[in-house]
Amino acid sequence: MVLISRLFAWQNALINVKPETFLGWHRKGFQLLWRWKSRPRGRPRVPRQLRELIFKMAHQNQTWGEERIAAESLLKLGIRVSPRTVRRYMPPDVGPGKRVPSQRWMTFVRNHAQAMLACDFFVVVTARFRILYVFVIMEVGSRKIAHCNVTNHPTADWTLQQFREVITGEQPYRFILHDRDRIYSCELDSALQAMDLKVLKTPFQAPQTNAFCERLIGTVRRECLDFLIPLNDRHLRSLLKEWVTHYNRGRPHASLGPGIPDLRAGQQRAKLCGHRVPIDQQVVAKAILGGLHHEYRLERIAA
């Protein structure tokens, strides 16, 4: 103390305080010490770059849930992160609901999914309140949209022509699933049977039997048509064409592993690299439908 007193004028550093002030300092110091000892020691947070990427993907794609973002990161960017971790860094009001389909019917469908087509109609209202009918045909096994078209007035002949454009005899299709709408006439079913297809009709008032098409139609509305107002049938075809291409070639599907229905030869699954983007690469986004959705991929940084 004597040596220290020679280094500075310690008399000027003295402060007179009340005992209550000194006790308050002691309590404050104890609170800081206890807070430091009680700091969380669990699993460390994911890197800041990944947190910002999750927030960016959720912000740019309002209809995506945690499973979709986790699948997008795994397939396109090679970043393995669990949906629960993604949920932690997403806004609380984001995330579509889930529903469990019937098991007994689904058992049959899964056993024949690779050889089964499902189809259905749904309506779209244009900017001038004109009703258009959209017809979709999907492959149950791959979840790929095999065909999509628009018409003002659907007929059995028009619907049969849509089937002929899909069923060429080169695919291993054996079953076609549709509901009991009048558009599927006896003549249409006979023509389908002539194409070596077995027609499966859904029971009355049981739309969940064709759950694949029902879910597909819901996806079309939630991810595309709920945000756009088509001007006419030509405009609607253009919008659906772009979205169907994104759905088949760029949108991950949880039921496929996750996977992409129509993975092209040039497309490769990204290599896993933990929670970090590779140092020599950057994340590139491609806007779909004017920025309503985005497709992400890794691109090597130019030297």
C-alpha positions in Angstrom: 0.0 0.0 0.0 2.9 2.3 0.8 4.4 1.7 -2.6 1.1 2.3 -4.4 0.6 5.5 -2.5 3.8 6.9 -4.0 2.4 6.5 -7.6 -0.5 8.9 -7.3 -2.2 11.3 -4.9 -4.5 8.8 -3.2 -6.0 11.5 -0.9 -7.8 12.9 -4.0 -9.4 9.5 -4.8 -11.2 9.1 -1.4 -15.0 9.5 -1.5 -17.2 9.7 1.5 -20.3 7.6 1.1 -23.1 6.5 3.4 -23.3 2.9 4.6 -26.5 2.4 2.6 -24.6 3.3 -0.6 -21.8 0.9 0.2 -24.4 -1.9 0.9 -26.1 -1.1 -2.4 -22.8 -1.4 -4.3 -22.3 -4.8 -2.7 -25.8 -6.1 -3.7 -25.3 -4.8 -7.2 -21.9 -6.6 -7.5 -23.5 -9.8 -6.2 -26.3 -9.6 -8.8 -23.7 -9.2 -11.6 -21.7 -12.1 -10.2 -24.8 -14.4 -10.0 -25.9 -13.3 -13.5 -22.5 -14.3 -14.9 -22.6 -17.7 -13.1 -26.2 -18.3 -14.3 -25.5 -17.6 -17.9 -26.9 -20.3 -20.3 -24.5 -23.2 -21.0 -26.6 -25.3 -23.4 -26.1 -25.9 -27.1 -24.5 -22.8 -28.7 -26.6 -20.7 -31.1 -26.2 -21.3 -34.8 -23.9 -18.9 -36.6 -25.2 -15.4 -37.2 -24.9 -15.8 -41.0 -27.3 -18.8 -40.8 -29.7 -16.9 -38.6 -29.8 -14.1 -41.0 -30.4 -16.5 -43.9 -33.3 -18.2 -42.1 -34.9 -14.8 -41.4 -34.3 -13.7 -45.0 -35.9 -16.9 -46.5 -38.9 -16.6 -44.1 -39.3 -12.9 -45.0 -39.1 -13.4 -48.7 -41.4 -16.5 -48.8 -44.3 -15.7 -46.5 -46.0 -19.1 -47.1 -43.0 -21.3 -46.2 -42.8 -23.2 -42.9 -39.8 -24.4 -41.0 -39.8 -27.8 -42.8 -39.7 -26.1 -46.2 -36.8 -23.8 -45.2 -34.9 -26.7 -43.6 -35.4 -28.8 -46.8 -34.4 -25.9 -49.0 -31.2 -25.4 -47.0 -30.3 -29.1 -47.1 -31.0 -29.7 -50.8 -29.8 -26.5 -52.3 -27.2 -25.1 -49.9 -25.9 -28.2 -48.1 -26.7 -26.8 -44.7 -28.2 -29.4 -42.3 -30.4 -27.7 -39.7 -33.4 -29.1 -38.0 -36.9 -27.7 -38.5 -37.1 -27.0 -34.8 -34.0 -24.8 -35.0 -35.4 -23.0 -38.0 -38.6 -22.4 -36.1 -36.7 -20.7 -33.3 -35.4 -18.0 -35.6 -38.6 -17.5 -37.7 -41.4 -15.0 -36.9 -44.0 -16.6 -34.7 -46.9 -16.1 -37.2 -45.2 -18.1 -40.0 -45.8 -21.8 -40.7 -48.7 -23.7 -42.4 -50.7 -26.2 -40.5 -50.6 -30.0 -41.0 -53.1 -32.6 -41.3 -52.9 -36.4 -41.1 -54.6 -38.3 -43.9 -56.4 -41.6 -43.6 -54.0 -44.5 -43.0 -56.0 -47.4 -44.6 -56.6 -45.7 -47.9 -53.1 -44.3 -47.9 -51.6 -47.8 -47.5 -53.2 -48.7 -50.8 -52.1 -45.5 -52.5 -48.5 -45.9 -51.3 -48.3 -49.4 -52.7 -49.4 -48.2 -56.1 -48.1 -44.6 -56.1 -45.5 -45.0 -58.8 -48.2 -46.2 -61.3 -51.0 -43.9 -60.2 -52.3 -40.6 -61.5 -54.7 -38.3 -59.7 -56.6 -35.4 -61.2 -59.1 -32.7 -60.3 -60.7 -29.4 -61.3 -60.7 -26.1 -59.4 -62.0 -22.6 -60.3 -60.2 -19.3 -60.5 -61.9 -15.9 -60.7 -60.3 -13.3 -63.0 -60.0 -9.5 -62.5 -63.3 -9.1 -64.3 -65.1 -11.8 -62.2 -65.0 -14.3 -64.9 -64.8 -18.0 -63.8 -62.1 -20.1 -65.3 -61.6 -23.9 -64.7 -58.1 -25.3 -64.1 -57.5 -29.0 -64.6 -54.4 -30.7 -63.0 -53.0 -34.2 -63.4 -50.3 -35.3 -61.0 -48.1 -38.3 -60.5 -48.8 -39.6 -57.0 -45.5 -41.4 -56.6 -43.2 -38.5 -57.6 -45.6 -35.6 -56.7 -44.8 -34.2 -60.1 -47.5 -32.2 -61.9 -47.8 -34.1 -65.2 -50.3 -31.7 -66.8 -52.1 -28.4 -66.2 -54.5 -26.5 -68.4 -57.2 -23.8 -68.3 -60.6 -23.6 -70.0 -63.7 -21.5 -69.9 -66.1 -24.4 -70.3 -64.9 -27.9 -69.4 -66.4 -30.8 -71.2 -65.8 -34.6 -71.3 -64.2 -34.3 -74.7 -61.9 -31.5 -73.6 -60.9 -33.5 -70.4 -60.3 -36.7 -72.4 -57.9 -34.7 -74.7 -55.9 -33.6 -71.6 -55.5 -37.2 -70.6 -54.3 -38.1 -74.1 -51.6 -35.5 -73.9 -50.2 -37.1 -70.7 -50.8 -40.8 -71.3 -48.7 -41.8 -74.3 -48.1 -45.4 -73.4 -44.4 -44.9 -72.5 -45.1 -44.4 -68.8 -46.0 -47.2 -66.4 -49.4 -45.7 -65.4 -52.0 -48.3 -64.3 -54.5 -46.3 -62.2 -56.3 -43.0 -62.5 -58.0 -41.5 -59.5 -60.8 -38.9 -59.8 -64.0 -37.9 -58.1 -67.6 -38.4 -59.2 -68.1 -35.1 -61.0 -70.4 -35.2 -64.1 -67.5 -34.2 -66.3 -66.1 -37.7 -65.9 -68.7 -39.4 -68.0 -69.0 -43.1 -68.8 -67.6 -42.5 -72.2 -64.6 -40.8 -70.7 -64.0 -43.7 -68.3 -64.3 -46.2 -71.1 -61.7 -44.3 -73.1 -59.4 -44.3 -70.1 -59.9 -48.0 -69.7 -59.0 -48.4 -73.4 -55.6 -46.8 -72.5 -55.0 -49.7 -70.1 -55.9 -47.6 -67.0 -58.1 -48.7 -64.1 -60.4 -45.9 -63.0 -60.6 -45.4 -59.3 -63.6 -43.2 -58.2 -63.6 -41.6 -54.8 -66.5 -42.4 -52.5 -69.4 -39.9 -52.1 -68.6 -36.9 -49.9 -65.0 -38.1 -49.2 -62.6 -35.5 -50.7 -59.8 -36.8 -48.4 -59.7 -39.9 -50.6 -58.1 -37.8 -53.3 -55.9 -36.1 -50.7 -53.0 -35.6 -53.1 -54.9 -33.5 -55.5 -56.7 -31.7 -52.7 -53.4 -30.8 -51.1 -51.9 -29.8 -54.5 -54.8 -27.4 -55.1 -54.4 -25.9 -51.7 -50.7 -25.5 -52.4 -51.5 -23.7 -55.7 -53.8 -21.3 -53.9 -51.5 -20.7 -50.9 -48.3 -20.2 -52.9 -49.6 -18.6 -56.1 -53.2 -17.7 -56.7 -53.9 -16.1 -53.3 -51.4 -13.4 -54.2 -52.2 -12.9 -57.8 -55.3 -11.8 -59.8 -55.2 -13.2 -63.4 -56.5 -10.9 -66.1 -57.7 -13.7 -68.4 -57.2 -17.3 -69.3 -54.0 -16.5 -71.2 -52.5 -14.7 -68.2 -53.5 -17.5 -65.9 -51.8 -20.1 -68.1 -48.6 -18.0 -68.0 -48.7 -17.8 -64.2 -49.4 -21.5 -63.8 -46.7 -22.5 -66.3 -44.0 -20.6 -64.3 -45.3 -21.9 -60.9 -45.6 -25.5 -62.2 -42.0 -25.4 -63.4 -40.9 -24.1 -59.9 -43.1 -26.8 -58.3 -41.6 -29.7 -60.3 -37.9 -28.6 -60.5 -37.2 -26.2 -57.6 -39.6 -26.8 -54.7 -38.6 -29.4 -52.1 -41.2 -31.9 -51.0 -41.1 -33.3 -47.5 -42.7 -36.6 -48.6 -39.8 -37.2 -51.0 -37.2 -37.2 -48.3 -37.1 -34.1 -48.8 -36.6 -34.2 -52.5 -37.5 -32.5 -55.8 -40.0 -34.2 -58.1 -38.3 -33.6 -61.4 -34.6 -33.4 -60.6 -32.8 -32.7 -63.9 -29.5 -34.2 -64.9 -27.7 -30.9 -64.4 -29.0 -30.4 -60.9 -26.9 -31.8 -58.1 -27.7 -32.1 -54.4 -25.5 -29.7 -52.4 -22.8 -31.3 -50.2 -23.3 -31.1 -46.5 -21.2 -28.5 -44.8 -22.6 -28.1 -41.3 -24.1 -24.8 -40.3 -21.9 -22.6 -42.5 -21.9 -21.6 -46.1 -18.6 -22.7 -47.8 -16.0 -20.0 -47.7 -15.4 -20.0 -51.5 -19.1 -19.9 -52.4 -22.1 -17.6 -51.9 -25.9 -18.0 -51.8 -27.6 -16.9 -55.0 -31.4 -16.4 -55.1 -33.6 -16.7 -58.2 -36.9 -14.8 -58.1 -40.0 -16.8 -59.1 -43.3 -15.0 -60.1 -41.8 -11.6 -59.6 -40.3 -12.4 -56.2 -43.2 -14.2 -54.6 -40.9 -17.2 -54.2 -37.2 -17.7 -54.5 -35.0 -20.6 -55.4 -31.6 -20.8 -53.7 -28.3 -22.3 -54.9 -24.6 -22.0 -54.2 -22.4 -20.2 -56.6 -18.6 -20.1 -56.5 -17.2 -16.7 -55.8 -15.1 -15.3 -58.6 -11.5 -14.9 -57.7 
